[in-house]
């Protein structure tokens, strides 16, 4: 009987990608992947350490895994282990700790722990790539790891190290393997995607925060676009400072690139941005959005915002609200500031209470709802290309759902199978935030 492995992923898109890769590595070594709740021989928790709460959730999941599967080998992988190895190693609920750099060796390390021989198959960083996905038409592709930015609230540069880019050849080969299995859309992911290529161009430059090589990123995207079977490219996140007229024009020339730009704002108050050590101000940000809107036809601009950063006054929060409204985002991911031990912000004076943060989060969400509605309304009655991904029950009806190039969710009643791209005339959907439509 095949050995069984299960996974639970916490945190960001890079972690999600790496969980998919680890699942494929175990399957290559003869394992069967089973759902997290089912009995398994090995349970892998891909942990996150972005806040103290993420650390706590990682520990809770590890202990839950042991409780659900007392005889399984519980593996703690990823950022929590890298950032707090001492605590992880002492934890009796964890059998094996695997930091980020060792993820490519996970199958080998589990075999060693079991007293088995090194498994057949490839091992090593160059083999840490996605080879398949379970019934999905969209895949995350990690193009770089690490970050040089050192935002004052973030531990990630310590957990993942400085920025390191993957080679173009490696990325293209991974993508070719996935298009052959039906993947049509590639989400370009990394810890700090905008620094892609900097370490390639300047191998001796050191960890500067000003680390862009836009021509290398554009060249990569162009080559991905030219790869047979690639229909869409979506950028998961960009740093505002990389956007210039030339860069935006370069993006426009990439046929498959979706006009959906996620530009992390974090705060619309210049004084808060400074305390966050964010290296740009609202003027720079606004200019970047203007460039994108001049270059693309009503692109979707989405963002991340933190509310209740240490010392954030009511006036600073109001500035943030007003700035968000002025930009007119399609969607915002709103986070209540959460302390992370070991960061500069954790020791800053003026920490807000949970009630204050919740109140600000509610106010930010209220304007987000209005902005989302405004963006979606502008698309009603227009034609759009939708990549249908999966079936879902919405409002009691079986529907096929997918996304437009702008990442507007669309649900239709149709008999066509998932996995195809169709032209649709959009109309009001069954729920807020979703459009429906008729096939053209
Ligand atoms: S850019 Fe800032 S928030 Fe993002 S990973 Fe780097 S340090 Fe963390």
Boltz pocket constraint, residues with backbone or C-beta under 6 A from the ligand:
constraints:
  - pocket:
      binder: B
      contacts: [[A, 147], [A, 148], [A, 149], [A, 150], [A, 151], [A, 154], [A, 155], [A, 156], [A, 157], [A, 191], [A, 192]]
      max_distance: 6.0
